[in-house]
Amino acid sequence: MSTYVHHDLDVSAAKVVASGAPLYPAVDRDSAAPAITLKPNTSPASQAEREKIFADPGFGRFFTDNVVRAVWTKADGWHQAELVSGAASAGGLSMNALHYGQSIFEGLKAYRHADGGIYTFRPEANALRFQRSAHRLALPPVPTDLFIGAIEALVRQDQAWVPTDPDQSLYLRPLEFGSEDALGVRPSTHVTYVLMASPVGAYFPQGVKPVSVWLSDEYVRAAPGGTGEAKCAGNYASSLIAQAEATENNCDQVVWIDAIERKYIEEMGGMNMFFVYGSGSDARLVTPKLTGTLLPGVTRDSVLTLARDLGYQAEEGTITVEQWRDGCASGEITETFACGTAAVITPVGRVDSKNSGAWNIADGGSGELTMKLRAALVDIQTGKATDTHNWLHRIL
Ligand SMILES: Cc1ncc(COP(=O)(O)O)c(C=O)c1O
């Protein structure tokens, strides 16, 4: 594997994964993390203001009173870690992230359980993916202790913002970007890490509904050697035109095909995909393998484990557009679903495309195994089922 090694960057966490170790091994707690100084907002939102937001939070429209912010420089490494008012900003118009896109992010949620405790789901996995994304974008990795320490500090401080409605949660958005004000095309020598939080509503307020998908024949999301497996800003900028094409064609989401042969299914807009072959106790699940061009989803990894726990065969493999279409026509493929942090598990009911036809998956409804896995995962995340894999991380 060819690696870009920044002379000052410690990319050891990313290298552990790149060398073929398990996707999400236990991460050593990193002692290089600075302590977080608390300087909270002195005029936080009132209970009444928050209640108004909770009545219709949507996604990512409202933010809590504070953020956690830290700075990296060559001389001092990660320092100046502070919990401050959300109004504070960093960098100017010439900063690297705006011009050259040296910017990565993560997404995870904090849930309030019936016992009053507040938990996140597999934050170590997000920390490790963040470190891998940083490696690819030539950014310094945020130590796991700073990543999780920021989550703990912000959620504790802004705990009143974690909704009590079990269908709602507090979405956590870690962001890291080149904040040096200079136009040279090179890794930024000043980097900012920010954690912000936003209360979010149920993804399906009217109950789970299958989505329709548009196969993107023209636009490609990621090519081998590119940034497909990194959660970087540019991947999302380049996806927007294909998502717009999906919407124009009355589809909810775009599905990406591989860049070389233009036939293998990779993933959906912001979710990984699973295909169910057969039914009942003989059902078998297949998800596209991680070739470097798709995002290694935390939910995808959890679904593979849960499906096996429930006694199903679940494997990583390949599936072409033709196999998907013909498998649905013959009845061999009985269900298709997508999975990710935002919507957990979403059934796919219908496929449309410019060049490969249009078809329904089974009767176009929500598949039985899809809904069973969805319930199993949601029950763990919300504390209704036993967390046998130790995926929950208690904050409060
Ligand atoms: C492109 C893409 N694929 C897959 C996923 C699902 O990943 P996760 O399950 O970690 O949310 C996401 C969301 O983060 C995404 O943006």
The ligand as an SDF file (V2000), in Angstrom:
LIG
                    3D

 16 16  0  0  0  0  0  0  0  0999 V2000
  -21.1720    7.7760    2.4600 C   0  0  0  0  0  0  0  0  0  0  0  0
  -21.6260    7.1020    3.7140 C   0  0  0  0  0  0  0  0  0  0  0  0
  -21.7280    5.7680    3.7390 N   0  0  0  0  0  0  0  0  0  0  0  0
  -22.1170    5.1100    4.8500 C   0  0  0  0  0  0  0  0  0  0  0  0
  -22.4480    5.7780    6.0150 C   0  0  0  0  0  0  0  0  0  0  0  0
  -22.8740    5.0050    7.2340 C   0  0  0  0  0  0  0  0  0  0  0  0
  -21.9000    5.0580    8.2110 O   0  0  0  0  0  0  0  0  0  0  0  0
  -22.2790    4.9320    9.7710 P   0  0  0  0  0  0  0  0  0  0  0  0
  -23.0000    3.6510    9.9130 O   0  0  0  0  0  0  0  0  0  0  0  0
  -20.9590    4.9210   10.4610 O   0  0  0  0  0  0  0  0  0  0  0  0
  -23.1200    6.1040   10.1000 O   0  0  0  0  0  0  0  0  0  0  0  0
  -22.3680    7.1780    6.0290 C   0  0  0  0  0  0  0  0  0  0  0  0
  -22.7160    7.9390    7.2450 C   0  0  0  0  0  0  0  0  0  0  0  0
  -21.8740    8.2130    8.0420 O   0  0  0  0  0  0  0  0  0  0  0  0
  -21.9400    7.8660    4.8610 C   0  0  0  0  0  0  0  0  0  0  0  0
  -21.8480    9.1910    4.8420 O   0  0  0  0  0  0  0  0  0  0  0  0
  1  2  1  0
  2  3  1  0
  2 15  2  0
  3  4  2  0
  4  5  1  0
  5  6  1  0
  5 12  2  0
  6  7  1  0
  7  8  1  0
  8  9  2  0
  8 10  1  0
  8 11  1  0
 12 13  1  0
 12 15  1  0
 13 14  2  0
 15 16  1  0
M  END
$$$$
